[in-house]
Amino acid sequence: MLPETKRKAFTLSFLSGLSEPIGAIIGYLLLMQFMSPLVFGIVFAAVAGIMVFISIDELLPAAQEYGEHHLSIYGLVGGMGVMALSLLMFI
């Protein structure tokens, strides 16, 4: 049997983990009448834009603060290249 604090931590982390699949179901129910390749492209572009913004706005300044900021920029550009190449391979 888990102690009370561990049980509470497990319960809260489990409930937090449920937010993603529940959000996916709600999003699907809201968008299913509009589903088309164009809508998928728009949604994926918006998500990609958010991820790039977070990378550039939050992570790169943190890397510069701790030094070796050139390596993080190389990693960012390299990661974008790998993702673009993998997307082209799946088409």
Stockholm file with secondary structure:
# STOCKHOLM 1.0

chainA/1-91         MLPETKRKAFTLSFLSGLSEPIGAIIGYLLLMQFMSPLVFGIVFAAVAGIMVFISIDELLPAAQEYGEHHLSIYGLVGGMGVMALSLLMFI
#=GR chainA/1-91 SS CCCHHHHHHHHHHHHHHHHHHHHHHHHHHHHGGGCSHHHHHHHHHHHHHHHHHHIIIIIHHHHHHTSCHHHHHHHHHHHHHHHHHHHHHHC
#=GC SS_cons        CCCHHHHHHHHHHHHHHHHHHHHHHHHHHHHGGGCSHHHHHHHHHHHHHHHHHHIIIIIHHHHHHTSCHHHHHHHHHHHHHHHHHHHHHHC
//
